Amino acid sequence: MKATRRQYLRTRQSAARPALVWVIAALALLAGCKGRSSETQPPQKAGGGVPQTAEMKELRAVVPDVLVERVTATARSAFRESKEAQAKWRTPEELGLAFYRSTELLTAVARADNLTSDPSVVVSVQSGLIDEYARQLFKNIIGEIPVSDDEIKAIYEERLPTYRVKGKFSIRQIFLNTVDNPGTEKAKEALAEKALAEINSGTSFVTVAKKYSDNKVKDERIGPVDYGEINPDLEAAILALEPGQHSNVLRTKYGYYIFRLEEIVRATTKTLESVRDEIVAAVREEKFPQYYGMFGVEMEKRYPATKHYDLLGNPNTPEDALVVDSKFFKLTAGDYLKRINEDLTTGPRERLSIAENRAEYLDSQLQTQRILTAAKEMGLTDSPDLQVVKAYLRDMALTRLVLERAAAKLTYVSEDEVRKHYEEYRDSYSTKPEMFRLRDIMLPYRQPEGTSARQIHLIRQRILETAQQLTAQLKAGAKFEDLARQYSASASRKDGGELGFIDPDRRFNKLRGILEKMKDGEWTEPIDEGEQVGISIYLLEERKPAVTVPLDDRLMKGLAEVLRSEKRRRLGMDIRVNLAAAYHPGLSAAETRKIIDETVAKAMGVTK
């Protein structure tokens, strides 16, 4: 878990800023506009509809149809960090069913504890329903955000390199070496044929390899190896196999080989149809601000209102003065202040000391009323599906209450834990990172258009050999800047490789970790910076320390709260996993509470 300084500062600042207009966030979740990733969408049959796998049938037998997609998506998010959950429930449907059952059990505890009338439940359900109304209204007023076939095709072609899956394989081999043993060709060939016969008779490949192979490590598993990295004839023989199969004896100028294919990922390119939903979702997300603006304009046209922002910050404004005046909604200055005091999501009144924040809060109230008015006029409030969603929203709110109460017991965060986190993520609390003055020698991977994978591999091997020769010269006393002027292809070549002080994260994301372990005056071993760049060697000349926010009492308290929140979140996840694993139809609220208490006790024991 990495709680960054920005996370901490956002936590600190939230007490001085009101919530943004809720409808922006609500509409950002609209199924018809922002879209869902293909990971959270159920797969579609060619003719439409969801394939009825055994897992899906079981899920639909328990979960109402209108909630299925929502539950599976929420479950994947809730359990994404739980290795135990991922091991127990391997499909989205299984995870969804586990999540839903844990919600049922937690809701039963909430009802047994008389939490149904808690004010936060009412607010949560109301907020959730507004989101649901917004989804339907956007769909009815704007419809699906259009994405043309031409747009899909253009993005597919633009991203085509990312849709290519490189082929790779892992093998075991038996090698009878003749190149280092001249005159033994016939004897080695006979041994190779004998080894093949034993494998064909049922003896394990590893056993035969240990008996006959000239490899230093006789049972070694090799790979994964990318396509194009070995002799093309040998590769062709390997690619003709299926995992678990072995080749015949293969003769080369080096000797005789027998290969067993262990694993393989065949080279392929994802088709446009296989990534269509992913592309459509991305395009809709990109277009969303434009269509949200259209939706907002249409709602204002249908439900016009006059707003008096100037009255909000004036202490002489009478309580009965209208700050919003419309046919569907009127709001006085007194009611405005009353709403602020009653709104559990707003927080301290000092948030509203800024005129912009007061206007945002007023806009959010007006937008809420527009949505509610439109929903009533369209009959959404009486929709049977929305009643199912409403009940689920209530259950989820009750579940959160139970989990929050259970997690509230987890209050202990030691000073050592805070200091360890601070040291581990010190860079996250830096106003300026540690800077390094460097020189570089860069040897690029240059190959003509149409170069084969095998040739590219050989070119890279030659470049690596050159880099290793340069490091050998450095060890022998050669000057770094002289070698940079002679060999480097970097723009710094004319200056002897001088780069000045740089933030290495901006150049190569692994470089900082390497430099931090070095002393001034040392150079790196050759570093492969990727096939689009080449191999680099860096000389560390000096460094400037980072400017870091000190771990004072204020930051200690803030980090302790961040770590406490993270522990509570993980505890809630563990409680859900344990309840879902123990679920059976007759599990009582008392038994459920016992499982919760045991999970909390274990977490507290580990913590202390």
C-alpha positions as CSV (number, residue, x, y, z in Angstrom):
1,M,0.0,0.0,0.0
2,K,1.4,3.4,-1.0
3,A,-0.2,6.4,0.6
4,T,1.4,9.4,-1.2
5,R,2.0,12.8,0.1
6,R,-0.7,14.0,-2.3
7,Q,-3.1,11.6,-0.7
8,Y,-2.4,13.0,2.7
9,L,-2.7,16.6,1.5
10,R,-6.0,15.8,-0.2
11,T,-7.2,14.5,3.1
12,R,-6.1,17.7,4.9
13,Q,-7.7,19.9,2.2
14,S,-11.0,18.2,2.1
15,A,-12.1,19.9,5.3
16,A,-11.7,23.3,3.6
17,R,-13.6,22.6,0.4
18,P,-17.2,21.7,-0.3
19,A,-18.2,18.8,-2.5
20,L,-18.2,19.5,-6.2
21,V,-21.5,19.4,-8.1
22,W,-22.6,15.8,-7.5
23,V,-24.2,15.4,-10.9
24,I,-20.7,15.5,-12.6
25,A,-19.6,12.5,-10.7
26,A,-22.9,10.8,-11.0
27,L,-23.1,11.2,-14.8
28,A,-19.5,10.1,-15.1
29,L,-20.8,6.6,-14.1
30,L,-23.5,6.5,-16.7
31,A,-23.5,3.2,-18.4
32,G,-24.5,4.7,-21.7
33,C,-21.9,7.5,-21.8
34,K,-18.6,6.7,-20.1
35,G,-18.9,3.0,-20.8
36,R,-17.5,0.0,-18.9
37,S,-14.3,-1.8,-19.6
38,S,-14.6,-5.1,-21.2
39,E,-13.2,-6.6,-18.0
40,T,-16.4,-5.7,-16.1
41,Q,-18.9,-6.4,-18.9
42,P,-20.5,-9.8,-19.2
43,P,-19.5,-11.4,-22.5
44,Q,-22.2,-11.2,-25.2
45,K,-23.5,-13.9,-27.5
46,A,-23.5,-13.2,-31.2
47,G,-27.3,-12.8,-31.1
48,G,-27.3,-10.8,-27.9
49,G,-27.8,-11.8,-24.3
50,V,-25.5,-13.2,-21.7
51,P,-24.3,-16.8,-22.1
52,Q,-25.8,-19.0,-19.4
53,T,-22.7,-20.6,-17.9
54,A,-23.2,-22.7,-14.8
55,E,-21.8,-19.9,-12.7
56,M,-24.1,-17.3,-14.3
57,K,-27.1,-19.5,-13.8
58,E,-26.2,-19.8,-10.1
59,L,-25.7,-16.1,-9.8
60,R,-29.0,-15.2,-11.5
61,A,-30.9,-17.7,-9.3
62,V,-29.9,-15.5,-6.3
63,V,-29.3,-12.0,-7.7
64,P,-32.1,-10.0,-9.5
65,D,-31.3,-9.5,-13.2
66,V,-31.2,-5.7,-12.8
67,L,-28.4,-6.0,-10.3
68,V,-26.2,-8.7,-11.9
69,E,-23.8,-6.5,-13.8
70,R,-23.6,-4.0,-10.9
71,V,-22.8,-6.8,-8.4
72,T,-20.2,-8.5,-10.4
73,A,-18.4,-5.2,-11.2
74,T,-18.5,-4.2,-7.5
75,A,-17.3,-7.6,-6.4
76,R,-14.2,-7.5,-8.7
77,S,-13.3,-4.1,-7.3
78,A,-13.9,-5.1,-3.7
79,F,-11.9,-8.4,-3.9
80,R,-9.2,-7.3,-6.3
81,E,-6.5,-7.3,-3.7
82,S,-7.6,-10.5,-1.9
83,K,-5.5,-13.5,-3.0
84,E,-7.8,-15.7,-0.9
85,A,-10.9,-14.4,-2.8
86,Q,-9.2,-14.8,-6.2
87,A,-8.3,-18.4,-5.3
88,K,-11.7,-19.3,-4.0
89,W,-13.8,-17.7,-6.7
90,R,-12.2,-17.7,-10.1
91,T,-14.9,-16.2,-12.3
92,P,-16.6,-12.8,-12.1
93,E,-19.9,-14.6,-11.5
94,E,-18.5,-16.6,-8.5
95,L,-17.0,-13.4,-7.1
96,G,-20.3,-11.6,-7.6
97,L,-22.2,-14.3,-5.8
98,A,-19.7,-14.3,-2.9
99,F,-20.0,-10.5,-2.6
100,Y,-23.8,-10.6,-2.7
101,R,-24.0,-13.3,0.0
102,S,-21.6,-11.4,2.3
103,T,-23.9,-8.3,1.8
104,E,-26.9,-10.4,2.8
105,L,-25.2,-11.6,6.0
106,L,-24.0,-8.1,6.9
107,T,-27.4,-6.6,6.3
108,A,-29.0,-9.1,8.6
109,V,-26.6,-8.0,11.4
110,A,-27.5,-4.4,10.7
111,R,-31.2,-5.1,11.0
112,A,-30.6,-7.1,14.2
113,D,-28.7,-4.1,15.6
114,N,-31.5,-1.7,14.6
115,L,-29.4,0.4,12.2
116,T,-32.0,0.8,9.5
117,S,-33.1,4.2,10.8
118,D,-29.5,5.6,10.9
119,P,-29.5,9.0,9.1
120,S,-26.5,8.1,7.0
121,V,-28.5,5.2,5.4
122,V,-31.2,7.6,4.3
123,V,-28.7,10.0,2.8
124,S,-26.8,7.2,1.0
125,V,-30.0,5.7,-0.5
126,Q,-31.2,9.1,-1.7
127,S,-27.8,9.9,-3.2
128,G,-27.7,6.5,-4.9
129,L,-31.2,6.9,-6.3
130,I,-30.3,10.3,-7.7
131,D,-27.5,8.6,-9.6
132,E,-29.9,6.0,-11.0
133,Y,-32.3,8.7,-12.1
134,A,-29.5,10.5,-13.8
135,R,-28.5,7.4,-15.7
136,Q,-32.0,7.0,-17.0
137,L,-32.5,10.6,-17.8
138,F,-29.2,10.9,-19.7
139,K,-30.2,7.8,-21.7
140,N,-33.6,9.2,-22.5
141,I,-32.5,12.7,-23.3
142,I,-29.1,12.1,-25.0
143,G,-29.1,8.4,-25.7
144,E,-25.9,6.4,-26.3
145,I,-22.9,8.5,-27.1
146,P,-22.4,7.6,-30.8
147,V,-19.2,5.9,-31.9
148,S,-18.8,5.3,-35.7
149,D,-17.2,2.3,-37.4
150,D,-14.7,4.7,-38.9
151,E,-13.7,5.9,-35.5
152,I,-13.3,2.4,-34.2
153,K,-11.3,1.3,-37.2
154,A,-9.0,4.4,-36.9
155,I,-8.2,3.8,-33.3
156,Y,-7.7,0.0,-33.9
157,E,-5.1,0.8,-36.6
158,E,-3.5,3.4,-34.4
159,R,-3.2,1.0,-31.5
160,L,-2.4,-2.1,-33.6
161,P,1.1,-2.5,-32.1
162,T,-0.4,-2.9,-28.7
163,Y,-2.8,-5.5,-29.9
164,R,0.0,-7.8,-31.1
165,V,0.9,-10.6,-28.8
166,K,4.5,-11.7,-29.1
167,G,5.0,-15.4,-29.4
168,K,7.1,-17.1,-26.8
169,F,7.8,-20.6,-25.5
170,S,9.5,-22.5,-22.8
171,I,11.3,-25.8,-23.4
172,R,13.6,-28.5,-22.0
173,Q,16.3,-30.0,-24.2
174,I,18.7,-32.9,-24.6
175,F,21.9,-31.8,-26.3
176,L,24.6,-34.1,-27.6
177,N,27.6,-31.9,-28.3
178,T,29.7,-32.7,-31.4
179,V,31.3,-29.3,-32.1
180,D,33.6,-29.6,-29.0
181,N,34.1,-33.3,-29.6
182,P,35.3,-33.8,-33.2
183,G,35.1,-37.4,-34.4
184,T,32.2,-38.4,-32.1
185,E,29.3,-37.6,-34.5
186,K,28.2,-41.2,-35.0
187,A,28.5,-42.1,-31.3
188,K,26.5,-38.9,-30.4
189,E,23.9,-39.6,-33.0
190,A,23.5,-43.2,-31.6
191,L,23.1,-41.8,-28.1
192,A,20.5,-39.3,-29.3
193,E,18.5,-42.0,-31.0
194,K,18.7,-44.2,-27.8
195,A,17.5,-41.2,-25.7
196,L,14.6,-40.7,-28.1
197,A,13.6,-44.4,-27.9
198,E,13.6,-44.2,-24.1
199,I,11.4,-41.1,-24.1
200,N,9.0,-42.8,-26.6
201,S,8.9,-45.9,-24.3
202,G,7.5,-43.7,-21.4
203,T,10.6,-42.7,-19.5
204,S,10.3,-39.1,-18.4
205,F,12.1,-36.5,-20.4
206,V,14.0,-35.1,-17.4
207,T,15.3,-38.6,-16.4
208,V,16.6,-39.2,-19.9
209,A,18.1,-35.7,-20.1
210,K,20.0,-36.3,-16.8
211,K,21.3,-39.6,-18.3
212,Y,22.4,-38.4,-21.8
213,S,22.5,-34.7,-22.2
214,D,25.7,-32.7,-22.4
215,N,24.1,-29.6,-20.9
216,K,25.7,-28.4,-17.7
217,V,22.3,-28.3,-16.0
218,K,20.7,-31.3,-17.5
219,D,17.1,-30.8,-16.2
220,E,17.0,-27.0,-16.9
221,R,13.9,-25.4,-18.1
222,I,14.7,-22.8,-20.7
223,G,12.6,-19.7,-21.4
224,P,10.3,-18.1,-22.0
225,V,12.1,-17.5,-25.3
226,D,10.7,-15.0,-27.8
227,Y,10.0,-16.1,-31.4
228,G,13.1,-15.4,-33.5
229,E,15.7,-15.8,-30.8
230,I,17.0,-19.2,-31.9
231,N,17.9,-21.0,-35.0
232,P,14.9,-20.8,-37.4
233,D,15.0,-24.5,-38.2
234,L,15.0,-25.5,-34.6
235,E,12.3,-23.0,-33.8
236,A,10.1,-24.4,-36.6
237,A,10.4,-27.9,-35.1
238,I,9.5,-26.6,-31.6
239,L,6.5,-24.6,-32.8
240,A,5.1,-27.7,-34.5
241,L,4.7,-29.3,-31.1
242,E,2.0,-29.0,-28.5
243,P,2.8,-28.6,-24.7
244,G,4.1,-31.9,-23.4
245,Q,5.2,-33.2,-26.7
246,H,8.8,-33.8,-27.7
247,S,10.6,-33.5,-31.1
248,N,12.5,-36.1,-33.0
249,V,16.3,-35.9,-33.1
250,L,17.4,-32.7,-34.8
251,R,20.8,-32.4,-36.3
252,T,22.8,-29.1,-36.4
253,K,26.4,-28.2,-36.9
254,Y,26.8,-28.0,-33.1
255,G,25.3,-31.5,-32.4
256,Y,22.0,-33.3,-31.9
257,Y,19.0,-31.9,-30.1
258,I,15.7,-33.3,-28.7
259,F,13.3,-30.7,-27.4
260,R,10.2,-31.0,-25.2
261,L,7.8,-28.1,-25.4
262,E,6.7,-27.0,-21.9
263,E,4.6,-23.9,-22.5
264,I,3.8,-21.7,-25.5
265,V,2.0,-18.5,-26.2
266,R,1.4,-18.4,-30.0
267,A,2.1,-15.2,-31.8
268,T,-1.2,-13.5,-32.6
269,T,-2.9,-10.2,-33.2
270,K,-6.2,-9.3,-31.4
271,T,-8.9,-8.8,-34.0
272,L,-10.9,-5.6,-34.2
273,E,-14.0,-7.4,-33.1
274,S,-12.3,-8.8,-30.0
275,V,-11.4,-5.2,-28.8
276,R,-14.4,-3.4,-30.2
277,D,-16.1,-2.9,-26.8
278,E,-12.8,-1.7,-25.3
279,I,-12.4,0.9,-28.1
280,V,-16.1,2.0,-27.9
281,A,-15.8,2.5,-24.1
282,A,-12.6,4.6,-24.6
283,V,-14.1,6.8,-27.2
284,R,-17.3,7.4,-25.2
285,E,-15.2,8.3,-22.2
286,E,-13.3,10.8,-24.3
287,K,-16.5,12.3,-25.7
288,F,-18.3,12.3,-22.3
289,P,-17.5,16.0,-21.3
290,Q,-19.1,17.2,-24.6
291,Y,-22.2,15.2,-24.2
292,Y,-22.5,15.9,-20.5
293,G,-22.5,19.6,-21.4
294,M,-25.3,18.9,-23.9
295,F,-27.3,17.1,-21.2
296,G,-26.8,20.0,-18.7
297,V,-28.0,22.6,-21.3
298,E,-31.0,20.5,-22.1
299,M,-31.9,20.1,-18.4
300,E,-31.6,23.9,-17.8
301,K,-33.8,24.5,-20.8
302,R,-36.5,22.2,-19.5
303,Y,-36.2,23.4,-15.9
304,P,-35.0,27.0,-15.9
305,A,-34.3,28.8,-12.6
306,T,-33.0,32.1,-11.4
307,K,-30.0,32.0,-9.0
308,H,-28.8,34.8,-6.7
309,Y,-25.3,33.9,-5.8
310,D,-24.7,37.4,-4.4
311,L,-27.1,36.8,-1.5
312,L,-25.2,33.8,-0.2
313,G,-22.2,35.5,1.4
314,N,-24.1,38.6,2.6
315,P,-24.7,38.5,6.4
316,N,-27.6,41.0,5.9
317,T,-29.5,38.7,3.6
318,P,-33.0,38.0,5.1
319,E,-33.8,34.4,5.8
320,D,-36.8,34.5,3.5
321,A,-34.9,36.0,0.5
322,L,-35.0,33.6,-2.5
323,V,-31.6,32.4,-3.6
324,V,-33.2,30.0,-6.2
325,D,-36.5,30.8,-7.8
326,S,-38.2,28.5,-10.3
327,K,-41.5,26.8,-11.0
328,F,-40.2,23.5,-9.7
329,F,-38.0,24.6,-6.8
330,K,-37.6,27.6,-4.6
331,L,-34.9,27.9,-2.0
332,T,-34.6,30.7,0.6
333,A,-31.4,31.8,2.2
334,G,-32.6,30.3,5.5
335,D,-33.4,27.0,3.9
336,Y,-30.0,27.1,2.2
337,L,-28.2,27.4,5.5
338,K,-30.5,24.7,7.0
339,R,-29.6,22.3,4.2
340,I,-25.9,22.9,4.8
341,N,-26.3,22.1,8.5
342,E,-28.3,19.0,7.8
343,D,-26.2,17.7,4.9
344,L,-24.0,15.0,6.3
345,T,-21.8,15.0,3.3
346,T,-20.9,18.7,3.4
347,G,-18.8,18.8,6.6
348,P,-17.6,21.9,8.4
349,R,-19.3,25.2,7.6
350,E,-15.9,26.8,7.0
351,R,-15.8,25.1,3.6
352,L,-18.3,27.6,2.5
353,S,-16.2,30.7,3.3
354,I,-15.2,30.9,-0.4
355,A,-17.8,32.3,-2.9
356,E,-17.0,29.7,-5.5
357,N,-17.7,26.9,-3.1
358,R,-21.0,28.4,-2.0
359,A,-22.0,28.7,-5.7
360,E,-21.1,25.1,-6.3
361,Y,-23.1,23.9,-3.3
362,L,-26.1,25.9,-4.5
363,D,-25.7,24.4,-8.0
364,S,-25.6,20.9,-6.6
365,Q,-28.9,21.5,-4.8
366,L,-30.5,22.9,-7.9
367,Q,-29.3,20.0,-10.1
368,T,-30.6,17.5,-7.6
369,Q,-34.1,19.1,-7.8
370,R,-34.0,19.1,-11.6
371,I,-33.2,15.4,-11.6
372,L,-35.9,14.5,-9.0
373,T,-38.5,16.6,-10.9
374,A,-37.7,15.0,-14.2
375,A,-37.6,11.5,-12.7
376,K,-41.1,12.0,-11.2
377,E,-42.5,13.3,-14.5
378,M,-41.1,10.3,-16.4
379,G,-42.4,7.8,-13.8
380,L,-38.9,6.6,-12.8
381,T,-39.6,6.9,-9.1
382,D,-42.2,4.1,-9.4
383,S,-40.2,1.8,-11.7
384,P,-40.1,-1.8,-10.4
385,D,-36.5,-2.1,-11.4
386,L,-35.7,1.1,-9.4
387,Q,-37.4,-0.3,-6.4
388,V,-35.1,-3.4,-6.6
389,V,-32.1,-1.0,-6.9
390,K,-33.3,1.1,-4.0
391,A,-33.5,-2.0,-1.7
392,Y,-30.0,-3.0,-2.8
393,L,-28.7,0.6,-2.1
394,R,-30.2,0.3,1.4
395,D,-28.5,-3.0,2.0
396,M,-25.2,-1.7,0.8
397,A,-25.6,1.4,3.1
398,L,-26.4,-0.9,6.1
399,T,-23.4,-3.1,5.2
400,R,-21.1,-0.1,5.2
401,L,-22.3,0.8,8.7
402,V,-21.6,-2.7,10.1
403,L,-18.2,-2.8,8.5
404,E,-17.4,0.7,9.7
405,R,-18.4,-0.1,13.3
406,A,-16.3,-3.3,13.1
407,A,-13.3,-1.5,11.7
408,A,-13.6,1.3,14.2
409,K,-12.0,-1.0,16.7
410,L,-8.9,-1.1,14.6
411,T,-7.4,2.1,15.9
412,Y,-3.8,1.2,16.7
413,V,-1.1,2.4,14.4
414,S,2.4,2.5,15.9
415,E,5.0,5.2,15.5
416,D,7.3,2.6,14.0
417,E,4.7,1.8,11.3
418,V,4.4,5.4,10.4
419,R,8.2,5.9,10.3
420,K,8.6,2.8,8.2
421,H,6.0,4.0,5.7
422,Y,7.6,7.4,5.6
423,E,11.1,6.0,4.9
424,E,9.8,3.5,2.4
425,Y,7.9,6.2,0.4
426,R,10.1,9.2,1.2
427,D,10.1,10.2,-2.4
428,S,6.4,10.7,-2.3
429,Y,6.8,13.4,0.4
430,S,9.5,15.3,-1.5
431,T,8.9,18.7,-2.8
432,K,12.0,18.2,-5.0
433,P,13.4,14.7,-5.7
434,E,17.0,13.8,-5.4
435,M,18.9,14.9,-8.5
436,F,21.9,13.3,-10.1
437,R,24.6,14.8,-12.3
438,L,25.3,12.3,-15.0
439,R,27.2,11.5,-18.1
440,D,26.0,8.9,-20.6
441,I,27.1,6.7,-23.4
442,M,24.1,5.6,-25.5
443,L,24.4,2.8,-28.1
444,P,21.2,2.7,-30.1
445,Y,19.5,-0.3,-31.6
446,R,19.4,0.6,-35.3
447,Q,18.1,-1.8,-37.8
448,P,16.7,-1.4,-41.4
449,E,13.0,-1.6,-42.1
450,G,11.8,-5.1,-42.4
451,T,14.7,-6.6,-40.3
452,S,13.7,-10.1,-39.1
453,A,13.3,-10.9,-35.4
454,R,16.3,-13.2,-35.6
455,Q,18.4,-10.4,-37.1
456,I,17.2,-7.9,-34.5
457,H,18.2,-10.3,-31.8
458,L,21.7,-10.6,-33.2
459,I,22.0,-6.8,-33.6
460,R,21.1,-6.4,-29.9
461,Q,23.6,-9.0,-28.9
462,R,26.4,-7.1,-30.8
463,I,25.4,-3.8,-29.2
464,L,25.6,-5.5,-25.8
465,E,29.0,-6.9,-26.5
466,T,30.2,-3.4,-27.5
467,A,28.8,-2.0,-24.3
468,Q,30.6,-4.7,-22.3
469,Q,33.9,-3.8,-24.1
470,L,33.4,-0.2,-23.1
471,T,32.9,-1.0,-19.4
472,A,36.0,-3.1,-19.6
473,Q,37.9,-0.1,-20.9
474,L,36.5,2.0,-18.1
475,K,37.8,-0.5,-15.6
476,A,41.2,-0.4,-17.3
477,G,41.4,3.4,-16.8
478,A,39.8,4.9,-19.9
479,K,38.1,8.3,-19.4
480,F,34.3,8.2,-19.6
481,E,34.0,11.5,-21.6
482,D,36.6,10.2,-24.2
483,L,34.5,7.1,-24.8
484,A,31.3,9.1,-24.9
485,R,32.7,11.3,-27.7
486,Q,33.9,8.3,-29.6
487,Y,31.0,5.9,-29.3
488,S,27.8,7.6,-28.0
489,A,24.9,8.4,-30.2
490,S,23.4,10.7,-27.6
491,A,23.0,14.4,-28.2
492,S,25.4,14.8,-25.2
493,R,28.2,13.2,-27.2
494,K,30.0,16.5,-28.1
495,D,30.1,17.4,-24.3
496,G,31.6,14.1,-23.4
497,G,28.2,12.7,-22.4
498,E,27.5,15.5,-19.9
499,L,23.7,15.6,-19.0
500,G,23.8,17.9,-16.0
501,F,21.6,17.4,-13.0
502,I,18.5,15.3,-14.0
503,D,15.6,13.6,-12.3
504,P,16.2,10.0,-13.5
505,D,12.5,9.1,-13.3
506,R,11.9,11.3,-16.3
507,R,14.6,9.5,-18.4
508,F,14.3,5.8,-17.4
509,N,12.1,4.6,-14.7
510,K,14.5,2.0,-13.3
511,L,17.5,4.4,-13.3
512,R,16.9,6.0,-9.9
513,G,16.9,2.7,-8.1
514,I,20.3,1.9,-9.7
515,L,21.8,5.3,-9.0
516,E,20.8,5.3,-5.3
517,K,23.0,2.3,-4.7
518,M,26.1,3.9,-6.3
519,K,28.8,6.2,-5.1
520,D,29.9,9.4,-6.9
521,G,32.4,8.6,-9.6
522,E,31.0,5.1,-10.3
523,W,29.4,4.0,-13.6
524,T,26.6,1.6,-14.3
525,E,26.8,-1.7,-16.0
526,P,25.2,-1.6,-19.5
527,I,21.4,-0.9,-19.1
528,D,18.9,-2.1,-21.8
529,E,16.5,0.8,-22.1
530,G,14.1,-0.9,-24.6
531,E,14.1,-1.8,-28.3
532,Q,13.1,1.7,-29.3
533,V,16.2,3.2,-27.5
534,G,19.3,1.0,-27.0
535,I,21.9,0.3,-24.3
536,S,23.2,3.0,-22.1
537,I,26.1,3.4,-19.6
538,Y,25.9,6.2,-17.0
539,L,28.6,7.9,-14.9
540,L,27.4,9.3,-11.6
541,E,29.4,12.5,-10.9
542,E,27.5,14.0,-7.9
543,R,24.1,14.3,-6.5
544,K,21.8,16.9,-4.9
545,P,19.7,15.6,-1.9
546,A,15.9,15.6,-2.1
547,V,14.0,18.4,-0.3
548,T,11.6,16.4,1.8
549,V,8.7,17.3,4.0
550,P,9.9,16.6,7.6
551,L,8.1,14.0,9.6
552,D,6.7,16.4,12.2
553,D,3.8,15.8,14.5
554,R,1.3,17.0,12.0
555,L,2.5,14.7,9.3
556,M,2.8,11.8,11.8
557,K,-0.9,12.3,12.7
558,G,-1.9,12.5,9.0
559,L,0.0,9.4,8.0
560,A,-1.3,7.5,11.0
561,E,-4.9,8.3,9.8
562,V,-4.0,7.3,6.2
563,L,-2.6,3.9,7.4
564,R,-5.5,3.4,9.8
565,S,-8.0,4.0,7.0
566,E,-6.1,1.5,4.8
567,K,-6.1,-1.1,7.5
568,R,-9.8,-0.7,8.0
569,R,-10.4,-1.0,4.3
570,R,-8.5,-4.3,4.2
571,L,-10.3,-5.5,7.3
572,G,-13.6,-4.9,5.6
573,M,-12.4,-6.9,2.6
574,D,-11.3,-9.8,4.9
575,I,-14.6,-9.8,6.7
576,R,-16.5,-10.1,3.4
577,V,-14.2,-12.9,2.3
578,N,-14.7,-14.8,5.6
579,L,-18.4,-14.4,5.6
580,A,-18.8,-15.5,2.0
581,A,-16.7,-18.5,2.6
582,A,-18.8,-19.5,5.7
583,Y,-22.1,-18.7,4.0
584,H,-25.0,-21.1,4.2
585,P,-28.8,-20.3,4.2
586,G,-29.3,-20.9,7.9
587,L,-26.4,-18.8,9.1
588,S,-27.8,-16.6,11.9
589,A,-27.0,-12.9,12.7
590,A,-25.3,-14.1,15.9
591,E,-23.0,-16.5,14.0
592,T,-22.3,-13.8,11.5
593,R,-21.3,-11.4,14.2
594,K,-19.0,-14.1,15.7
595,I,-17.2,-14.4,12.3
596,I,-16.9,-10.6,12.2
597,D,-15.5,-10.4,15.7
598,E,-13.0,-13.2,15.0
599,T,-11.7,-11.4,11.9
600,V,-11.4,-8.2,13.8
601,A,-9.6,-9.9,16.7
602,K,-7.1,-11.5,14.3
603,A,-6.4,-8.1,12.6
604,M,-5.9,-6.5,15.9
605,G,-3.5,-9.2,17.0
606,V,-1.5,-8.9,13.9
607,T,-1.4,-5.1,14.3
608,K,-0.2,-5.1,17.8
